Amino acid sequence: MNNSGFENKRTGSYPAPMIGVGGIVFNAHKQVLMIKRNQPPAAGLWSIPGGKLEAGESLTEACRREIKEETGLDAEVKNIVAVVERRIEGFHYVIIDFLAVLNNAENTAPIAQSDVSEAGWIGLDCLADYRLVEGLGDIIMRTFSLYSGGRWLGLCDGDDKGTDFILC
């Protein structure tokens, strides 16, 4: 293994980078929608709903699908709020995090589905009590600061196709 810690143990080479998406969803009670991962990478840690982009999918379609698959909730995907690169546990991900808004404010009870062991709303003031994936707490808090201030900054879907994003 090299010093970067992400060499693939099976082949002795670096893993091919994969594209991932995540959806940051807030409710009216200053809570964020979170899931507990039950598969690598970061198994056992809390994160926002998300996963790998599938062939033929747009970024927004993937984000909407992952939120639905992991929590059972439908959301409208809005702006890109963060892009992170993670090379851990034999994986190499470039992850694009979006702000998303629930489609139905009445149906807000998440149900853990797919590859997660838990799903729920976590108060922003309680995030420090949870083992989060690296860097996520700061991304959530910065996103909430903009969202709660009525500012929709970030990169917006320029053509409503979920493929081209420009500065808002």
C-alpha positions, 0 to 999 in steps of 0.5 A: 500500500502506498502512503495515500492509503487507497491502493486497491488490495485486490489488484495492487492498483488504484481504484477507478474513480466513481461519481457519487451524489448526496442529498442534503434535506432540511425540515422546518424543525432545524433537522437534517435527513440522515442515514446510517451506512451499513456497507463500505465505505464508511459502514457504521457512520452517519451520512446524508442519503446518497450513492453512485451515479448509474449509467444513463442517469443525470446527477439530479436523477441519481440524487432523487433516486438515492434519497427515495431508495434509502429513506422512502421520501420523494425530494426535488433536487436543487443546487449543488452545494459541495463537491468532495473527493474521498479515497478511503477503504479501497474506494475513490469517490468524487461526490457531488452534494445537492440541496434537496427539498421534500416534495410532500411536507406532510409525509416526512417520516423516513424509513430505512431502506436499501443499503442503510441500517437507520434513517431519521431526522437529526437536529443540527444542534445534535450533529456532534453526537453522531459519528459522521463521514469525514467533512460532512458536519461542516458541509451541512452547517454551511448549507443550512446557513445559506438555506435558512437565510433564504439564499440559494447559492451554489451551482444551479441546473442551467437547463433543467436537464440535471446535466449542466450546472452554473453559478446561481 
